[in-house]
Amino acid sequence: MNHTILKNLIILCFLIPLFLSVIQSVAQEDPGQSVQGDVFTARPAMRKVKLTGYTRARHVTDIVSEEGGRCAGVAVDIGDAVGTDGVFAVLDKTFIDLAIDKNRVDQERLKNRIAYHAKEVSRYEKLVERETAAQSTLDELRNKMDQCEFELKALKIEDVRLKERRKRHLILVQAGWIITERAVEPGEWVQAGRLLGKAGDFSTLLVPFSLSPEEFNALEKLNGAPELRFSDEGKTGVTLRASVERVSPAFDPQTRKISVDLAVNKGLFRMRGGLRAELTLELPDPSGAVLVPTSALSERYEEFWLTRADGEQVRVVLLGHSPSETSRVHSPEVKAGDIFKVSQGR
């Protein structure tokens, strides 16, 4: 009996510390039992920076003539869209057509000569078999026929080349592109390689910006697509979502900027170059100011204080309040990421 009681007491001695440790761990997990109270992390105060750029065509190409000749006509003018056939201008085709006709005549002449030589070769083959003609005469006729066939092949190749040149008497541009420059008139002589104008693709507009590394980081951290404000469009302006078309990997050591092109493909009344666009980015305040809950500030003798999580008081300069119940403060001893207590009272 005594042995059993002693055994139970020993077991109870082991269970009591275990039970107390469980109770203590539960009490520590209860947030309402925190002796430090609620805390917050100071956030950097942001400032809005407006950057201005101007639209331009997504692609611009030079219109160059590959052939020389007199300009027979110009299909489109500055500001016009190129038609579905893609024709910008036409060069006179008189001489190229004559060259093609001459080539066809030369081909017919050679075909006739080849047919004649073929008959002669056939006749002399029979004569050589009867030993009434020399073998050398037959070989000479065969050689003449072969030479005519070679000349005919060369003329066929020349015919392909002439027809390709004739196609290039039509000066073509991508269909739908807009003519931005024109430097040729009907009747004017055009030399091969001469610049006749320029055309651009305005179906998508690019807005170039030169961003500092801080501005570029802010652009990358945007939630969603960047927005461009076209204040000159309509009566109240237009705000459109843009996309990042390209980012230059180069870095200009003089300006210390990164070239970024934003693209807009719809939403404007007229797709053209020179439209003013504004890009707004939020950057940390260079003064080092931070945002804190207004309730975390305590005021004593017209001075404002914050209380760190360990109880240390830090004097700050109040820069202003915001509607979201936060205040903008500055202090050399306070930086973004520092932890302070809230609900300190005023």
C-alpha positions in Angstrom: 0.0 0.0 0.0 2.7 2.5 1.0 4.7 1.4 -2.0 1.8 2.2 -4.4 1.3 5.7 -2.8 5.0 6.5 -3.2 4.9 5.4 -6.8 1.9 7.7 -7.5 3.6 10.6 -5.9 6.7 10.2 -8.0 4.6 10.1 -11.2 2.7 13.2 -10.1 6.0 15.1 -9.5 6.9 14.5 -13.2 3.5 15.5 -14.5 3.2 18.8 -12.7 6.2 20.6 -14.4 5.0 19.3 -17.8 1.5 20.6 -17.2 2.8 24.0 -16.1 5.0 24.3 -19.2 2.0 23.7 -21.5 0.0 26.4 -19.7 2.9 28.8 -20.0 3.3 28.2 -23.8 -0.4 28.8 -24.3 -0.3 32.0 -22.4 2.7 33.2 -24.6 0.8 32.5 -27.8 -2.1 34.7 -26.7 -1.6 38.1 -28.4 -3.7 39.8 -25.8 -1.0 39.1 -23.3 1.8 41.0 -25.1 3.5 43.4 -22.6 4.8 45.6 -25.4 1.4 46.4 -26.9 0.8 47.0 -30.7 3.7 48.1 -32.8 4.1 49.3 -36.4 6.9 49.6 -39.0 7.7 53.0 -40.3 7.1 53.3 -44.1 9.1 55.6 -46.4 7.2 58.8 -47.4 6.6 58.8 -51.1 6.6 61.7 -53.5 5.1 61.8 -57.0 7.3 62.6 -59.9 5.8 63.5 -63.3 7.9 62.7 -66.4 6.9 64.0 -69.9 7.4 62.3 -73.2 6.1 62.7 -76.7 4.6 60.0 -79.0 6.3 58.8 -82.1 5.7 56.0 -84.6 6.6 52.5 -83.6 8.6 51.9 -86.8 10.0 54.4 -89.4 11.4 53.3 -92.7 13.2 55.2 -95.5 11.6 54.9 -99.0 14.4 54.3 -101.5 14.3 53.5 -105.2 16.2 50.4 -106.3 16.0 51.3 -110.0 16.6 54.5 -111.9 14.1 56.1 -114.2 11.5 58.9 -114.7 8.8 59.0 -112.0 5.5 58.3 -113.7 3.3 59.0 -110.7 3.1 59.2 -106.9 0.2 57.3 -105.3 0.2 58.9 -101.7 1.1 62.2 -100.2 2.3 63.2 -96.7 -0.2 62.2 -94.1 -1.9 59.6 -96.3 -2.0 55.9 -95.5 -0.5 53.5 -98.0 -3.1 51.4 -99.8 -3.5 47.6 -99.7 -1.3 47.3 -102.8 1.5 49.1 -101.0 2.4 51.3 -103.9 4.1 54.6 -103.1 5.3 55.7 -106.5 5.7 54.2 -110.0 8.7 54.6 -112.4 8.3 54.7 -116.2 8.5 51.1 -117.5 9.0 51.9 -121.2 12.6 50.9 -121.5 12.4 47.8 -119.2 9.4 46.6 -121.2 11.4 47.0 -124.4 14.3 45.0 -122.9 11.9 42.2 -122.0 10.4 42.2 -125.5 13.8 42.0 -127.0 14.7 39.1 -124.7 11.6 37.2 -125.9 12.5 37.7 -129.5 16.1 36.5 -128.9 14.7 33.4 -127.2 12.4 32.6 -130.2 15.3 33.1 -132.5 17.5 30.6 -130.6 14.6 28.1 -130.3 14.3 28.3 -134.1 18.1 27.8 -134.6 18.1 24.9 -132.1 15.3 23.2 -134.1 17.3 23.7 -137.3 20.5 22.3 -135.8 18.5 19.3 -134.4 17.3 18.4 -137.9 20.8 18.8 -139.3 22.3 16.6 -136.5 19.6 13.9 -137.2 20.3 14.0 -140.9 24.1 13.8 -140.5 23.8 11.0 -138.0 22.2 8.9 -140.8 24.8 10.0 -143.3 27.6 9.1 -140.9 26.0 5.7 -140.4 26.1 5.1 -144.2 29.7 6.6 -144.2 28.7 9.3 -146.7 29.6 12.2 -144.3 32.5 13.0 -142.0 32.2 12.5 -138.3 33.8 15.9 -137.7 30.9 17.6 -139.5 28.4 15.9 -137.2 30.5 16.9 -134.1 30.5 20.5 -135.3 26.7 20.6 -135.8 26.2 19.0 -132.3 28.5 21.7 -130.8 26.5 24.5 -132.5 23.3 23.1 -131.2 24.7 22.8 -127.6 26.0 26.4 -127.8 22.5 27.6 -128.8 20.9 25.8 -125.9 23.4 27.4 -123.5 22.5 30.8 -125.0 18.8 30.1 -124.6 19.3 29.2 -120.9 21.2 32.5 -120.4 18.4 34.4 -122.0 15.8 32.7 -119.7 17.9 33.8 -116.7 18.1 37.3 -118.2 14.3 37.3 -118.6 13.8 36.5 -114.9 16.2 39.3 -114.0 14.4 41.8 -116.2 11.0 40.9 -114.9 12.3 41.3 -111.3 13.7 44.8 -112.2 10.3 45.6 -113.7 8.6 44.8 -110.4 11.0 47.2 -108.7 9.8 50.0 -110.8 6.9 49.9 -108.3 8.3 51.6 -105.2 6.5 49.8 -102.4 5.9 50.5 -98.7 4.2 48.4 -96.0 0.4 48.7 -96.5 -1.3 50.9 -93.9 1.8 52.9 -92.9 1.6 56.7 -93.0 3.7 58.8 -95.2 5.7 61.3 -93.1 8.1 62.7 -95.8 7.9 62.9 -99.6 10.8 64.0 -101.8 9.7 63.1 -105.4 7.3 64.5 -107.9 5.8 63.0 -111.1 8.1 63.6 -114.1 11.2 63.9 -112.0 14.2 61.7 -112.7 15.0 59.3 -110.0 18.4 57.7 -109.5 18.9 54.3 -108.0 19.5 54.5 -104.2 17.9 57.9 -103.9 15.8 58.7 -100.8 12.2 59.4 -101.9 10.5 59.8 -98.5 9.7 58.2 -95.2 6.8 56.2 -93.8 5.9 55.2 -90.3 3.8 52.6 -88.5 1.4 54.6 -86.3 -0.9 51.7 -85.4 1.2 51.6 -82.1 2.7 54.7 -80.6 5.9 54.8 -78.6 6.6 57.2 -75.8 10.4 57.3 -75.0 11.6 58.2 -71.5 15.0 58.6 -69.9 14.7 57.2 -66.4 17.2 57.4 -63.5 17.9 54.0 -61.8 15.5 55.0 -59.0 12.7 55.9 -61.4 13.3 52.7 -63.4 13.0 50.6 -60.2 9.7 52.4 -59.4 8.4 51.6 -62.9 9.3 47.9 -62.4 7.5 47.8 -59.0 4.2 49.2 -60.3 1.2 47.0 -59.7 -0.1 46.4 -63.2 0.6 48.3 -66.4 1.9 51.8 -66.2 -0.5 54.6 -67.0 0.1 57.6 -69.3 -1.9 60.8 -69.1 -2.6 62.6 -72.3 -3.9 65.9 -71.0 -4.2 67.5 -74.4 -6.7 64.9 -75.7 -10.3 66.0 -75.6 -11.6 68.5 -73.1 -10.5 66.7 -69.9 -7.7 64.5 -71.2 -7.3 60.8 -71.5 -5.5 58.3 -69.2 -4.4 55.1 -71.0 -2.7 51.9 -69.9 0.6 51.4 -71.6 3.1 48.5 -72.0 6.8 48.4 -71.8 7.9 48.0 -75.4 11.7 47.9 -74.9 14.3 48.7 -72.4 17.8 49.7 -73.6 20.5 47.6 -71.9 22.9 50.5 -72.4 23.6 53.1 -69.7 24.5 56.7 -70.6 27.4 57.6 -68.3 26.8 61.4 -68.9 23.1 61.6 -68.2 23.1 58.5 -65.9 19.7 57.5 -67.4 18.1 54.4 -68.9 16.1 54.6 -72.1 12.7 53.0 -71.8 9.9 53.0 -74.5 6.3 52.7 -73.5 3.7 51.6 -76.1 0.1 52.7 -76.6 -2.0 51.0 -79.3 -5.6 52.3 -78.7 -7.7 54.9 -76.9 -6.4 58.1 -78.6 -8.6 60.2 -80.9 -5.8 60.3 -83.5 -2.7 58.1 -83.6 0.1 60.5 -84.5 3.4 61.7 -83.3 4.0 64.6 -81.0 1.3 63.9 -78.4 2.4 64.9 -74.9 2.2 62.1 -72.4 2.8 62.2 -68.7 4.1 59.3 -66.6 3.7 59.6 -62.8 5.9 57.5 -60.6 6.1 57.4 -56.8 9.6 57.6 -55.3 10.8 57.7 -51.7 11.3 61.2 -50.4 15.0 62.1 -50.7 14.8 63.8 -47.3 14.3 60.5 -45.6 10.9 61.3 -44.2 8.7 58.4 -43.1 4.9 57.8 -42.7 3.7 56.8 -39.2 0.2 56.4 -37.7 -1.0 59.8 -36.3 -2.0 58.0 -33.1 1.6 56.9 -32.5 2.7 60.6 -32.0 2.9 62.1 -28.6 3.1 65.8 -28.1 5.0 67.5 -25.2 5.7 71.2 -25.2 5.0 71.6 -28.9 7.4 68.8 -29.7 6.5 65.4 -31.2 7.8 62.1 -30.1 7.8 58.4 -31.2 8.3 55.5 -28.8 10.4 52.6 -30.0 9.4 49.0 -29.2 12.0 49.0 -26.4 10.5 52.2 -24.9 13.1 54.7 -26.2 11.7 58.1 -27.0 12.7 59.7 -30.3 12.0 63.3 -31.1 10.7 63.9 -34.7 9.7 66.9 -36.8 6.1 66.8 -37.9 5.8 67.6 -41.6 2.1 67.2 -42.1 -0.9 64.9 -41.8 -2.7 62.9 -44.5 -6.4 61.9 -44.7 -5.5 58.2 -44.1 -4.8 59.0 -40.4 -1.0 58.9 -41.0 1.6 61.6 -40.5 4.7 62.5 -42.3 7.7 62.9 -39.9 11.4 63.3 -40.2 14.3 62.7 -37.8 17.9 61.7 -38.3 17.3 58.9 -35.9 14.3 57.4 -37.8 14.4 55.5 -41.0 12.0 53.3 -42.9 11.8 49.8 -41.4 12.2 51.0 -37.8 9.6 49.6 -35.3 7.6 51.8 -32.9 4.6 51.6 -30.6 1.2 52.9 -31.5 -1.6 54.4 -29.5 0.6 56.6 -27.4 -1.8 59.5 -27.1 -1.3 63.1 -27.8 
